[in-house]
């Protein structure tokens, strides 16, 4: 799940309180390329009896496709994460300006300052949901979903890959921060090609359970994890109520991710 520290629409405090209200007992805030929300989230979690696992979602690129690697049980203050977050912040600004240039070439004029204003003062990094919200507010699309579907989704004409790390580098960054690297929402058509190299780099698991996964996806990833000795994880990838889901609508049982929790010392 994500907060205003990256491309979520709610503050860390609001996310943790909503998680508690939704009946969740253990969560991890995995903002893009930073763990700035953890300290606040952890303090609120202690207050509302929600355990907050320190996490991050590290961006990488393979052949022009974004590959995201979740880091669970990381040290949020490690040199590895601090250095990565600083590099990522600068690159995300460059990427946003590149996407804005592509939109301008297609006749959709949005200033970078407008996206910054939409993102708000609390954000640590800037991302596509901020741009989608700016497009919606400017009347260029009828919904944030349409912005992604027509323009800035992974295959959209205005999308620009992050180009920050390769997948192995993302895995190594999380390991250097003492975390457990898990491949987030693995694209089905890239798994066979990319997974062996990520395992060689130290990948520990796959995100098996998520709202968008069909039953066949779940069965496939469960099978891969069992055959390769990988851990299984699951999550909602929650960003905002704008997408129609409340925190707690999707959840995993502890038995489904028992290996990951054990590996993290829980």
C-alpha positions in Angstrom: 0.0 0.0 0.0 1.1 3.5 -0.7 0.9 6.9 1.0 1.5 10.6 0.1 5.2 9.8 0.5 5.0 8.4 -3.0 1.9 8.2 -5.2 -0.8 7.4 -2.7 -3.5 10.0 -1.9 -3.6 9.5 2.0 -1.1 10.3 4.6 0.7 7.5 6.5 -1.4 8.2 9.5 -4.6 8.1 7.5 -3.6 4.8 5.8 -2.8 3.0 9.1 -6.0 4.2 10.8 -8.0 3.1 7.8 -6.2 -0.3 7.8 -7.2 -0.7 11.5 -10.8 0.3 10.7 -10.8 -2.3 7.9 -9.8 -5.1 10.2 -6.2 -5.5 9.1 -3.7 -6.7 11.7 -0.4 -6.6 9.9 0.5 -4.2 7.0 3.5 -2.9 5.1 3.6 0.5 3.5 5.7 0.0 0.4 6.0 3.5 -1.1 7.9 3.8 -4.4 11.6 4.0 -3.9 11.5 5.4 -0.3 10.5 4.4 3.2 9.9 7.9 4.5 6.4 7.0 5.8 7.6 4.2 8.2 8.3 6.2 11.3 4.9 7.8 11.4 3.1 4.7 10.3 4.8 2.6 13.0 3.9 5.1 15.7 0.3 5.1 14.7 0.3 1.4 14.3 1.3 1.0 17.9 -1.6 3.2 18.9 -4.2 1.3 16.9 -2.7 -2.2 17.3 -1.7 -2.7 13.7 1.8 -4.1 13.2 3.6 -2.2 10.4 6.4 -4.0 8.6 9.0 -1.6 7.2 8.9 -1.8 3.4 9.6 -0.3 0.1 8.9 -0.8 -3.6 12.0 -0.5 -5.7 11.7 0.4 -9.3 13.7 -1.2 -12.1 13.5 -1.6 -15.8 14.0 -4.6 -18.1 13.9 -4.1 -21.9 11.8 -1.0 -21.5 9.4 -2.6 -19.1 9.1 -1.6 -15.4 9.8 -4.4 -12.9 9.0 -3.5 -9.3 10.6 -5.4 -6.4 9.1 -5.2 -2.9 11.4 -5.1 0.1 10.0 -6.3 3.3 11.6 -6.0 6.8 14.1 -3.5 5.5 16.1 -1.1 7.6 14.5 2.2 6.6 17.5 4.2 7.7 20.1 2.1 5.9 22.7 3.8 3.7 21.5 1.5 0.8 17.9 2.9 1.0 18.9 6.5 1.7 21.2 6.5 -1.4 18.7 4.8 -3.6 15.9 7.1 -2.5 17.9 10.2 -3.3 18.8 8.9 -6.8 15.2 7.9 -7.4 13.8 11.2 -6.5 15.9 13.0 -9.1 15.2 10.4 -11.8 11.4 10.5 -11.2 11.4 14.3 -11.8 13.2 13.7 -15.1 10.8 10.9 -16.1 7.8 13.1 -15.3 9.1 15.9 -17.5 9.7 13.4 -20.3 6.1 12.1 -20.0 4.8 15.7 -20.0 6.7 16.3 -23.2 5.1 13.3 -24.8 1.7 14.5 -23.8 2.4 18.0 -25.1 3.4 16.5 -28.5 -0.1 14.9 -28.5 -1.8 18.1 -27.7 -2.2 17.7 -24.0 -0.5 20.6 -22.2 0.2 20.2 -18.5 2.9 22.1 -16.6 5.3 20.2 -14.3 4.4 22.7 -11.5 0.7 21.6 -11.8 1.7 17.9 -11.2 3.8 19.0 -8.2 0.9 20.9 -6.8 -1.4 17.8 -7.2 1.3 15.7 -5.6 1.3 17.9 -2.5 4.0 18.9 -0.1 4.3 15.6 1.8 5.3 13.5 -1.2 8.9 12.2 -1.3 8.7 11.1 -5.0 6.4 11.9 -7.9 4.6 9.3 -10.0 2.1 8.6 -12.6 -1.0 8.8 -10.3 -0.1 12.4 -9.7 0.0 13.0 -13.4 -3.3 11.1 -13.9 -4.9 13.3 -11.3 -3.6 16.5 -13.0 -5.0 15.2 -16.3 -8.4 14.6 -14.7 -8.4 18.1 -13.0 -7.4 19.7 -16.3 -10.3 18.0 -18.1 -8.1 16.0 -20.4 -9.6 12.7 -19.3 -12.9 11.6 -17.6 -11.2 9.5 -14.9 -7.8 8.5 -13.6 -8.4 5.0 -15.1 -8.8 6.6 -18.5 -5.6 8.5 -18.1 -3.7 5.2 -17.6 -5.7 3.3 -20.1 -5.3 5.8 -22.9 -2.0 7.6 -22.1 0.3 6.7 -19.2 -0.2 3.0 -18.5 2.7 0.7 -19.1 1.8 0.4 -22.8 0.6 4.0 -23.2 2.0 6.4 -25.8 3.1 8.9 -23.1 4.6 6.3 -20.6 8.3 6.5 -19.9 10.1 3.6 -18.1 11.8 4.5 -14.8 15.3 3.5 -16.0 16.7 3.6 -12.5 18.1 0.0 -11.9 17.9 -3.3 -13.6 15.9 -6.1 -11.7 19.1 -7.6 -10.2 20.1 -4.2 -9.0 16.7 -3.7 -7.3 17.1 -7.1 -5.5 20.6 -6.2 -4.4 19.5 -2.8 -3.1 16.9 -4.5 -0.8 19.4 -7.1 0.4 21.9 -4.4 1.2 19.1 -2.8 3.4 18.6 -6.1 5.3 15.3 -6.8 3.6 13.5 -9.7 1.9 13.1 -9.0 -1.9 9.8 -10.1 -3.4 8.9 -9.5 -7.1 5.8 -7.3 -7.1 2.9 -8.0 -9.5 5.2 -10.1 -11.8 4.1 -9.7 -15.5 3.1 -13.1 -16.7 4.9 -12.8 -20.0 8.2 -11.9 -18.4 8.4 -14.4 -15.5 10.2 -17.2 -17.4 12.7 -14.7 -18.9 13.5 -12.6 -15.9 13.1 -14.8 -12.9 16.3 -16.9 -13.1 18.5 -13.8 -13.1 16.6 -12.3 -10.2 16.9 -15.5 -8.2 20.6 -15.5 -8.9 20.8 -12.0 -7.5 19.0 -13.1 -4.3 15.3 -12.8 -5.0 13.4 -14.5 -2.2 9.8 -14.7 -3.4 6.9 -13.6 -5.6 3.7 -11.6 -5.0 1.2 -14.4 -5.5 -2.0 -13.0 -4.0 -3.4 -9.6 -5.2 -6.8 -8.3 -6.3 -6.1 -8.4 -10.0 -4.8 -11.9 -10.1 -7.1 -14.5 -11.6 -7.3 -18.0 -10.2 -5.0 -19.3 -12.9 -2.4 -16.6 -12.1 -2.4 -17.6 -8.4 -2.0 -21.3 -9.2 0.8 -20.6 -11.6 2.7 -18.4 -9.1 2.1 -20.8 -6.3 3.6 -23.6 -8.4 6.6 -21.5 -9.3 7.3 -20.7 -5.7 7.0 -24.3 -4.6 9.3 -25.6 -7.4 11.9 -22.8 -6.9 11.8 -22.7 -3.1 10.5 -19.1 -3.1 8.4 -17.3 -0.5 4.8 -16.2 -1.3 3.5 -12.8 -0.5 0.2 -10.9 -1.2 -1.1 -7.4 -1.0 -3.7 -4.9 -2.2 -1.3 -2.4 -3.8 -3.7 0.2 -2.4 -3.2 3.8 -3.5 -6.5 5.6 -3.0 -10.2 5.2 -2.5 -10.6 6.7 -6.0 -10.0 3.2 -7.4 -13.1 1.9 -5.6 -11.6 -0.3 -2.9 -11.3 0.3 0.8 -8.4 -0.9 2.9 -9.4 -4.3 4.2 -11.6 -5.2 1.2 -8.6 -7.4 0.1 -6.5 -9.2 2.6 -4.3 -12.4 2.9 -4.5 -14.9 5.7 -1.3 -15.4 7.8 -1.2 -19.0 6.6 -0.9 -17.9 3.0 2.3 -15.8 3.7 3.6 -17.8 6.7 7.0 -18.3 5.1 7.5 -14.6 4.6 6.4 -13.7 8.1 8.7 -16.4 9.6 11.6 -15.2 7.4 11.1 -11.7 8.8 11.2 -12.9 12.4 7.5 -12.8 13.1 
